[in-house]
Every structure is written in structure tokens, then in C-alpha cells.
Amino acid sequence: MTKHCTYFQFITISLLLLGCSTQQRPVGMPPLYPLVLTVTQDGKPLEDARISLFSEEGESTWTVGGTTDVNGRASLMTHGKYQGVPGGKYKVCIFKVEGIMPDEYDLVDVKLKSPTTTTLRLEVTPSIKSAILDVGNPIRERLGGSGT
């Protein structure tokens, strides 16, 4: 009886550990490809910029994005917890805001905030591991108003 209980306990613990070590992906999630996106502004790394990717190939239920570090790099994630990006063509939105309401300022051209106005594009394939996008000249424009 002791051997049987010990074997049963071993199998149960092994199954629990296997279950805990693999994160369940949502049903229908396509393959994800690791991608580090570096964002620069006038050639210099842009820290704390928010990135969102929007599929150009129709409606997608997979949200993709990240935030840049001090070196302007962001490891993009799908649904905020799955490392990587589904393959395809994307419109890239990047924004950075500074200040506290009501004194907030856009630090990146506002046209780059929206998928309808952004000029940034990116194609994700299994062979592309990194990309660099420049957001242009630095700005400091009051949200909803004129710059300073």
C-alpha cells in the first residue's frame, strides 16, 4: 500500500508541475514570433513610449504592444502576456505623454497615435527578430491644444 500511495503521489505531483509550467494559450491563437522593436526619436532612443500594432489584413482579435525601455527597446507581447507577435502586416502606433492633467503634453507626433493616421508600418515574419522605427523630430504639444 505504501508503494502504491507513493507512486500515485509522484504521478499527481508530476502532472501538477507540468500543468503549472506551461501557460495555456487561447484557442485559435496563431503562432507568435519574438520581436524586439527599437523606437528612436531623431535618431536617439525613446524611453517609455507606448507601442500598439494593428493588423492591416482585416480585423484581428489579438492585441499586440509594449513599452520601450531606457534604450528605446520593447519586447512585443500579444494580449499583454504572450511573448511575440502573430505574423502579418501591421500599422504601428506610438505615443508618449508627459505631465499631469490638465498639463499633459504629447512628445511624439499625434498622427502616430491612431491606426487611421499613422505612417509607420511593419511586417512580422518568422525570420525578423528586431526592427527600428524612428518617430521623427521631438515635439512638445499640449494635449488638445497648441504646443509650447
N, C-alpha and C positions, 0 to 999 in steps of 0.2 A: 504494500500500500504506500509506503514512503517513497519508493522509486516512482510509482505512478503519479503521485502528487507532485513530486519534484519535476518530472518530465512535463506534466501539464502546466505547472507554473512557468517553466522555462519557455514553452511554446507561447503561452499567453504574454509573457513579458516581451519576447521577441517580436510578436505581432504588434504589440502596442508601440514598441520602439520604431518599427518600420512605418507604422501609421503616422507617428509623430514627426518622422524625419522627412517625409515627402509632403509638400504642400499641394493640396487639391487645386487644380486649375478648373475654371468654369467650363462647362460643357460648350463645345464649339469654338473654344479659343484657338486661333491659328498658331502655328509655330512662331516663336519670338526670337529675334536676333539681337544680340547685345550691341548697343550703340552708345558711344560717348560723343556728345555734341559739345563743341567748344564755341562759346559766344564771345565775340570781341566787339568793341566799340571804338572806331577809329584806330583799329589795329591792336588795342590793348584789351586784356581780359576783362569781362564784365561780370562782376560778382553779384550774387543774389538776384539774378534775372530769372523770371518765371518763363518756362517754355511749355507750349502746348502744340501738339501735332493734330492736324485734321485731314482725314483721308480725302484725296482728290478723286477716288474711284467709287464714289457713291457713299451712302450712309454707312457709318460704322458704329458699332456699339462699344468699341474698345477705346477708352480714354488713354491718351499717351502724353507723358510730360515729365518734367523735372525742374530742378532749381540749380543754378550754377554755383560752384564753389569759388574760393578766392582766386583760382586760376582760370575762371570762366568755363569750367567743365561741368557737365551734368551727365550722369548715367541715366538714360531714359528708362522709364518704367511704364508698364501697362496696368491700368486700374490702380496705380499707386503702390502696388506690392509685387508685381511680377516683373522680374528683370528682363528688359528687352522690348522690342517693338515688332509688331507684325510687318511683314514685307509689304511694300507698296509705295505709291507716290503720295506725298503729303504737302500741305500748306503748313508753314511754320509760323506760329505766333510767339512773339517775345515781348515781355514788358517788364519794366522796373519802375517802382514808385518810391518816392522819398517823402518823408514828412508825416504829420499827423493832421487829421481832419480839423479844420477846414483848409489847412495849409499843406496840401499834398501836391506833388509835382511828378509829372511823367519825366523819366530820364532817357527814354527811348522813343523814337518817332511813333506817334499814336497810330499811324496806319499799320504798324506791325502788330497791334493788339488784336486785330479782328481777322478771321479767315476770309472775309469778303474784301479786305483791303490790303492784306499783307503781300509783299513782293517776294518773300522768302519761300523757297521750295526745296524739298529733299526727297530723294528716292532711297528707300531702305531695301537692301538685298542681303543675302547671307554673307557675301564677301566684303561688305562695307562695315568696318568696325568703329570708325570715327569720322567726323566731319567738322568743318569750321564754317561758321556763319558770322558775318560782320553786320552790325545794325547801323552803321554809318556814324555820322558826327554826333558828339554828345549834345544833348539838349537839356533844358530845364523849363518845362512848360506846366503852368498851373493846371491842375485837373479842371476841366470845364471852363477854362478861361485862357487868358494870354500868358505867355512866358515871362520870365524875369531875366 
